[in-house]
Amino acid sequence: MRDSLWLYPLVLFAHILGVALLFGSIAVLDFRLIGIWKKAPVKALAAQVLPWSIGSFLLIVPSGLAMFAANATEFIARPVLAVKMGLIMAGLVNAGIFHTLTFPSVNVWDAPDMRPLGPPPSARLAGALSLTLWASVMACGVILANF
């Protein structure tokens, strides 16, 4: 891949596009979870954005693996790669915990009469952690690519 004039830039573009789609779709839901856009029902919003989040992985994972394979020796030597992988795992665990423990009760805490109160603390925490973790993953990606 490193020998091709256009392949690496195309893979990089696919990766960046996937990251933008992932963070954009996640951020919309996370901002709602931390209390912004209280009029938007969380369940309906999640139904709209989560397919985009999942679909973005179809761009991110193979393109990320391809870029890693092209630069494995160089990337392995950088501690920021381990930090990035740890943050990705933490982001996925956070999402898993939210969707397993908090989201199943969304019909109660996001009912129209309850919506003015905002999401429960567990949902707010999940949203704030998600924004922080995924923004940190992106920062690690920039560091990995440029320093």
C-alpha beads as a LAMMPS data file, in Angstrom:
LAMMPS data file: protein, C-alpha beads

147 atoms
146 bonds

1 atom types
1 bond types

-500.0 500.0 xlo xhi
-500.0 500.0 ylo yhi
-500.0 500.0 zlo zhi

Masses

1 110.0

Atoms # bond

1 1 1 0.000 0.000 0.000
2 1 1 2.882 2.371 0.707
3 1 1 4.157 1.926 -2.854
4 1 1 0.942 3.209 -4.402
5 1 1 0.590 6.918 -5.098
6 1 1 -3.168 6.961 -4.475
7 1 1 -4.047 3.957 -2.313
8 1 1 -2.835 5.246 1.053
9 1 1 -4.488 8.682 0.612
10 1 1 -7.761 6.981 -0.390
11 1 1 -7.631 4.685 2.640
12 1 1 -6.808 7.654 4.860
13 1 1 -9.768 9.564 3.388
14 1 1 -12.091 6.612 4.082
15 1 1 -10.799 6.460 7.649
16 1 1 -11.281 10.178 8.265
17 1 1 -14.754 10.059 6.708
18 1 1 -15.644 7.135 8.971
19 1 1 -14.329 8.945 12.044
20 1 1 -16.331 12.055 11.142
21 1 1 -19.496 9.988 10.699
22 1 1 -18.883 8.118 13.943
23 1 1 -18.129 11.146 16.076
24 1 1 -20.884 13.222 14.486
25 1 1 -23.554 10.605 15.044
26 1 1 -22.354 9.783 18.547
27 1 1 -22.068 13.446 19.503
28 1 1 -25.689 14.160 18.555
29 1 1 -26.915 11.451 20.928
30 1 1 -24.372 12.294 23.628
31 1 1 -25.332 15.972 23.654
32 1 1 -28.949 14.905 24.114
33 1 1 -27.943 12.574 26.936
34 1 1 -26.103 15.309 28.810
35 1 1 -29.216 17.463 28.684
36 1 1 -29.118 19.450 25.446
37 1 1 -32.146 19.321 23.102
38 1 1 -34.570 18.135 25.782
39 1 1 -37.493 18.190 23.343
40 1 1 -35.941 15.485 21.164
41 1 1 -36.966 11.993 22.319
42 1 1 -33.846 9.959 23.082
43 1 1 -35.266 6.718 21.701
44 1 1 -36.208 8.304 18.367
45 1 1 -32.887 10.133 18.148
46 1 1 -30.961 6.931 18.899
47 1 1 -32.915 5.093 16.220
48 1 1 -31.791 7.713 13.688
49 1 1 -28.113 8.060 14.616
50 1 1 -27.033 4.614 15.815
51 1 1 -27.177 3.020 12.347
52 1 1 -24.770 5.740 11.192
53 1 1 -22.476 4.987 14.130
54 1 1 -22.477 1.287 13.366
55 1 1 -22.082 1.866 9.636
56 1 1 -19.115 4.158 10.187
57 1 1 -17.228 1.205 11.617
58 1 1 -17.444 -0.379 8.171
59 1 1 -15.132 2.429 7.042
60 1 1 -13.039 2.845 10.184
61 1 1 -12.004 -0.705 11.006
62 1 1 -10.712 -1.911 7.628
63 1 1 -9.115 1.429 6.765
64 1 1 -7.490 1.670 10.196
65 1 1 -6.166 -1.864 9.929
66 1 1 -4.836 -1.161 6.433
67 1 1 -3.033 1.982 7.574
68 1 1 -1.647 0.113 10.572
69 1 1 -0.424 -2.732 8.358
70 1 1 1.352 -0.243 6.097
71 1 1 3.160 1.328 9.069
72 1 1 3.100 -1.421 11.723
73 1 1 6.758 -1.231 12.756
74 1 1 6.608 2.532 13.164
75 1 1 3.213 2.590 14.924
76 1 1 3.989 -0.264 17.333
77 1 1 6.942 1.708 18.669
78 1 1 4.708 4.626 19.677
79 1 1 3.056 4.494 23.107
80 1 1 0.160 6.599 21.807
81 1 1 -1.060 3.574 19.816
82 1 1 -1.682 1.638 23.044
83 1 1 -3.409 4.674 24.528
84 1 1 -5.623 4.983 21.438
85 1 1 -6.571 1.286 21.524
86 1 1 -7.323 1.527 25.252
87 1 1 -9.542 4.559 24.689
88 1 1 -11.389 2.777 21.874
89 1 1 -12.018 -0.175 24.180
90 1 1 -13.196 2.176 26.948
91 1 1 -15.561 3.912 24.502
92 1 1 -17.019 0.595 23.397
93 1 1 -17.400 -0.591 27.012
94 1 1 -19.102 2.698 27.923
95 1 1 -21.536 2.280 25.022
96 1 1 -22.163 -1.331 25.981
97 1 1 -22.904 -0.449 29.586
98 1 1 -25.213 2.370 28.543
99 1 1 -27.160 0.217 26.084
100 1 1 -27.363 -2.683 28.545
101 1 1 -28.170 -0.897 31.809
102 1 1 -29.569 2.583 31.123
103 1 1 -31.138 2.589 27.666
104 1 1 -33.632 -0.252 28.331
105 1 1 -35.536 2.079 30.681
106 1 1 -35.596 4.982 28.178
107 1 1 -39.401 4.784 27.900
108 1 1 -39.633 5.751 31.581
109 1 1 -37.038 8.501 31.927
110 1 1 -37.637 9.991 28.469
111 1 1 -41.437 9.958 28.582
112 1 1 -42.931 13.326 27.535
113 1 1 -43.900 14.212 31.126
114 1 1 -40.424 13.232 32.428
115 1 1 -38.395 14.795 29.613
116 1 1 -38.175 18.276 31.207
117 1 1 -36.237 16.677 34.087
118 1 1 -33.552 15.487 31.713
119 1 1 -31.918 12.087 31.512
120 1 1 -30.882 10.219 34.675
121 1 1 -27.344 10.648 36.017
122 1 1 -26.228 7.339 34.458
123 1 1 -27.244 8.558 30.989
124 1 1 -25.596 11.932 31.523
125 1 1 -22.405 10.243 32.674
126 1 1 -22.450 7.882 29.690
127 1 1 -22.881 10.824 27.307
128 1 1 -20.118 12.895 28.899
129 1 1 -17.740 9.923 28.994
130 1 1 -18.529 9.087 25.387
131 1 1 -17.770 12.604 24.158
132 1 1 -14.532 12.670 26.145
133 1 1 -13.373 9.202 25.139
134 1 1 -14.085 9.521 21.414
135 1 1 -12.573 13.018 21.226
136 1 1 -9.493 11.589 22.942
137 1 1 -9.349 8.746 20.408
138 1 1 -9.325 11.331 17.616
139 1 1 -6.577 13.313 19.365
140 1 1 -4.485 10.145 19.641
141 1 1 -5.037 9.509 15.937
142 1 1 -3.720 12.966 15.095
143 1 1 -0.708 12.445 17.338
144 1 1 -0.056 9.014 15.866
145 1 1 -0.191 10.325 12.304
146 1 1 1.818 13.495 12.786
147 1 1 4.343 13.147 15.595

Bonds

1 1 1 2
2 1 2 3
3 1 3 4
4 1 4 5
5 1 5 6
6 1 6 7
7 1 7 8
8 1 8 9
9 1 9 10
10 1 10 11
11 1 11 12
12 1 12 13
13 1 13 14
14 1 14 15
15 1 15 16
16 1 16 17
17 1 17 18
18 1 18 19
19 1 19 20
20 1 20 21
21 1 21 22
22 1 22 23
23 1 23 24
24 1 24 25
25 1 25 26
26 1 26 27
27 1 27 28
28 1 28 29
29 1 29 30
30 1 30 31
31 1 31 32
32 1 32 33
33 1 33 34
34 1 34 35
35 1 35 36
36 1 36 37
37 1 37 38
38 1 38 39
39 1 39 40
40 1 40 41
41 1 41 42
42 1 42 43
43 1 43 44
44 1 44 45
45 1 45 46
46 1 46 47
47 1 47 48
48 1 48 49
49 1 49 50
50 1 50 51
51 1 51 52
52 1 52 53
53 1 53 54
54 1 54 55
55 1 55 56
56 1 56 57
57 1 57 58
58 1 58 59
59 1 59 60
60 1 60 61
61 1 61 62
62 1 62 63
63 1 63 64
64 1 64 65
65 1 65 66
66 1 66 67
67 1 67 68
68 1 68 69
69 1 69 70
70 1 70 71
71 1 71 72
72 1 72 73
73 1 73 74
74 1 74 75
75 1 75 76
76 1 76 77
77 1 77 78
78 1 78 79
79 1 79 80
80 1 80 81
81 1 81 82
82 1 82 83
83 1 83 84
84 1 84 85
85 1 85 86
86 1 86 87
87 1 87 88
88 1 88 89
89 1 89 90
90 1 90 91
91 1 91 92
92 1 92 93
93 1 93 94
94 1 94 95
95 1 95 96
96 1 96 97
97 1 97 98
98 1 98 99
99 1 99 100
100 1 100 101
101 1 101 102
102 1 102 103
103 1 103 104
104 1 104 105
105 1 105 106
106 1 106 107
107 1 107 108
108 1 108 109
109 1 109 110
110 1 110 111
111 1 111 112
112 1 112 113
113 1 113 114
114 1 114 115
115 1 115 116
116 1 116 117
117 1 117 118
118 1 118 119
119 1 119 120
120 1 120 121
121 1 121 122
122 1 122 123
123 1 123 124
124 1 124 125
125 1 125 126
126 1 126 127
127 1 127 128
128 1 128 129
129 1 129 130
130 1 130 131
131 1 131 132
132 1 132 133
133 1 133 134
134 1 134 135
135 1 135 136
136 1 136 137
137 1 137 138
138 1 138 139
139 1 139 140
140 1 140 141
141 1 141 142
142 1 142 143
143 1 143 144
144 1 144 145
145 1 145 146
146 1 146 147
